[in-house]
């Protein structure tokens, strides 16, 4: 008889446990998701895909056309002479700060050094990502693969150009190889966003 009571007690506890667990699951499903504290800090930020290009002006470029370091084309067959679109990310922060991240994809005109502000000071660089780069003619170098700009004070409507100097590049193709010091120019079109 004593054994029988222990078995019933165990079954009763088991049933209680199952009911408690079911109730907890139902409550969790009905309750809204709770975000961690860090998520609240960035809740007002908005992220957009926009168009932004960096290029070497035709007056400096050996191909006598604008050479876009945001275009992956490689001379002589595929010259990087066309701007690209929908290639950059714009984060508009809750305080109105606008951060534009532009990937630098061309390895024929590899950007090896980039200043921290535009010539007129309207655009500030907040971050640069670099990577190792094995060139055909110059051995192993480090190139800039992405740049984040603070464009809060920049008219990013596609009509304004921010010039960066001094810049350094490495031209990695046979006809015009070697280290260069060409200015780079930023143009961005963020008019498609609704901030």
C-alpha positions as CSV (number, residue, x, y, z in Angstrom):
1,X,0.0,0.0,0.0
2,X,2.8,2.3,0.8
3,X,4.4,1.6,-2.6
4,X,1.0,2.4,-4.3
5,X,0.9,5.9,-2.7
6,X,4.5,6.6,-3.8
7,X,3.5,5.7,-7.4
8,X,0.4,7.9,-7.3
9,X,2.4,10.8,-5.8
10,X,4.9,10.5,-8.6
11,X,2.2,10.5,-11.3
12,X,0.6,13.5,-9.6
13,X,3.9,15.4,-9.7
14,X,4.4,14.4,-13.3
15,X,0.9,15.7,-14.3
16,X,1.5,18.9,-12.4
17,X,4.8,19.4,-14.1
18,X,3.3,18.8,-17.5
19,X,0.5,21.3,-16.8
20,X,2.9,23.9,-15.5
21,X,5.2,23.5,-18.6
22,X,2.2,23.8,-20.9
23,X,1.0,26.9,-19.2
24,X,4.5,28.5,-19.5
25,X,4.6,27.7,-23.2
26,X,1.2,29.2,-23.7
27,X,2.2,32.4,-21.8
28,X,5.5,32.7,-23.8
29,X,3.6,32.3,-27.1
30,X,1.1,35.0,-26.1
31,X,3.6,37.5,-24.8
32,X,5.4,39.9,-27.2
33,X,9.1,39.3,-27.9
34,X,11.3,41.2,-25.5
35,X,14.3,42.9,-27.2
36,X,17.7,43.2,-25.4
37,X,18.7,46.6,-24.2
38,X,21.2,47.1,-27.0
39,X,18.5,46.7,-29.6
40,X,16.5,49.6,-28.2
41,X,19.5,52.0,-28.7
42,X,19.4,51.4,-32.5
43,X,15.7,51.0,-32.9
44,X,15.3,54.4,-34.6
45,X,18.1,53.6,-37.2
46,X,16.9,53.0,-40.7
47,X,19.0,51.1,-43.3
48,X,18.7,51.6,-47.1
49,X,20.4,50.3,-50.3
50,X,21.5,53.3,-52.3
51,X,23.8,54.1,-55.2
52,X,27.3,55.5,-54.5
53,X,30.5,55.5,-56.7
54,X,34.1,56.4,-56.2
55,X,36.2,57.1,-59.3
56,X,39.5,58.3,-60.6
57,X,38.8,61.2,-62.9
58,X,39.4,60.9,-66.7
59,X,42.2,63.5,-66.5
60,X,44.2,61.2,-64.2
61,X,43.1,57.8,-65.5
62,X,45.3,56.1,-68.1
63,X,42.2,54.8,-69.9
64,X,41.2,58.5,-70.4
65,X,37.7,57.9,-69.0
66,X,36.5,57.9,-65.4
67,X,37.8,54.7,-63.8
68,X,35.3,53.5,-61.1
69,X,36.8,51.6,-58.2
70,X,33.3,50.6,-57.3
71,X,33.1,48.7,-60.7
72,X,34.9,45.3,-60.9
73,X,35.8,45.6,-64.6
74,X,39.4,44.8,-65.6
75,X,41.1,46.3,-68.6
76,X,41.8,45.8,-71.4
77,X,38.6,43.8,-72.2
78,X,36.3,45.1,-69.4
79,X,37.2,48.7,-68.5
80,X,35.6,50.0,-65.2
81,X,34.2,53.1,-66.9
82,X,30.6,52.8,-65.8
83,X,29.1,53.7,-62.5
84,X,27.3,50.9,-60.6
85,X,23.9,51.2,-58.9
86,X,22.3,49.9,-55.7
87,X,25.8,48.9,-54.4
88,X,26.0,50.9,-51.1
89,X,24.4,50.9,-47.7
90,X,23.1,54.0,-46.0
91,X,22.2,54.0,-42.3
92,X,20.2,56.9,-41.1
93,X,20.6,57.1,-37.3
94,X,17.9,58.4,-35.0
95,X,19.9,61.6,-34.4
96,X,20.0,62.3,-38.2
97,X,23.6,61.1,-38.8
98,X,23.9,59.5,-42.2
99,X,26.6,56.8,-42.6
100,X,27.3,55.5,-46.1
101,X,29.2,52.3,-46.6
102,X,30.7,51.8,-50.1
103,X,32.5,48.6,-51.2
104,X,35.6,49.1,-53.2
105,X,35.6,46.1,-55.6
106,X,38.1,47.0,-58.4
107,X,41.5,45.3,-58.1
108,X,42.9,46.8,-61.3
109,X,42.9,50.2,-59.6
110,X,43.5,49.0,-56.1
111,X,43.1,51.8,-53.5
112,X,46.0,51.5,-51.1
113,X,45.6,54.7,-49.1
114,X,42.6,57.0,-48.5
115,X,42.4,60.2,-46.4
116,X,40.0,60.6,-43.4
117,X,38.1,63.6,-44.8
118,X,37.2,65.1,-48.2
119,X,39.1,68.1,-49.5
120,X,36.3,70.5,-48.3
121,X,35.6,68.7,-45.1
122,X,32.0,68.0,-45.9
123,X,32.5,64.2,-45.9
124,X,34.3,62.4,-43.1
125,X,35.5,58.8,-43.2
126,X,34.4,56.9,-40.1
127,X,35.8,53.4,-41.0
128,X,38.0,51.7,-43.6
129,X,38.2,48.0,-44.1
130,X,41.5,46.7,-45.6
131,X,42.5,43.3,-46.9
132,X,45.6,41.6,-48.2
133,X,46.0,41.7,-52.0
134,X,48.3,39.7,-54.2
135,X,48.9,41.9,-57.3
136,X,50.2,40.7,-60.6
137,X,53.0,43.2,-60.8
138,X,53.6,44.6,-57.3
139,X,53.6,41.5,-55.1
140,X,51.7,41.5,-51.9
141,X,50.0,44.8,-50.9
142,X,47.1,45.9,-48.6
143,X,44.1,47.5,-50.3
144,X,41.0,49.3,-49.0
145,X,38.0,47.1,-49.7
146,X,35.3,49.2,-48.0
147,X,34.9,52.7,-46.7
148,X,32.2,54.2,-44.4
149,X,31.5,57.9,-44.9
150,X,29.6,60.3,-42.6
151,X,27.6,62.2,-45.3
152,X,25.4,64.1,-42.9
153,X,26.7,67.4,-44.3
154,X,27.0,66.2,-47.9
155,X,24.3,66.8,-50.5
156,X,23.8,63.2,-51.6
157,X,21.4,63.9,-54.5
158,X,23.7,62.6,-57.2
159,X,24.8,66.1,-58.3
160,X,27.6,66.9,-55.8
161,X,31.1,65.5,-55.8
162,X,33.4,65.1,-52.8
163,X,37.1,65.0,-53.7
164,X,39.6,63.1,-51.6
165,X,43.3,63.9,-51.7
166,X,45.9,62.6,-51.3
167,X,45.0,59.0,-52.3
168,X,47.2,56.2,-53.3
169,X,46.4,53.4,-55.8
170,X,48.2,50.6,-57.5
171,X,47.5,50.1,-61.2
172,X,47.7,46.4,-61.7
173,X,47.7,46.0,-65.4
174,X,50.5,45.7,-68.0
175,X,50.2,49.0,-69.9
176,X,50.2,51.3,-66.9
177,X,51.4,49.3,-63.9
178,X,52.7,50.6,-60.5
179,X,51.9,52.9,-57.6
180,X,49.8,56.0,-58.4
181,X,48.6,59.1,-56.5
182,X,45.3,59.9,-58.2
183,X,42.5,61.8,-56.3
184,X,39.3,59.9,-55.8
185,X,35.9,61.4,-56.2
186,X,32.7,60.3,-54.4
187,X,29.2,60.8,-55.9
188,X,26.1,59.4,-54.1
189,X,22.4,59.3,-54.9
190,X,20.3,58.8,-51.9
191,X,17.2,60.5,-53.2
192,X,15.3,57.2,-53.4
193,X,15.1,56.8,-49.6
194,X,12.2,58.1,-47.5
195,X,13.9,59.1,-44.3
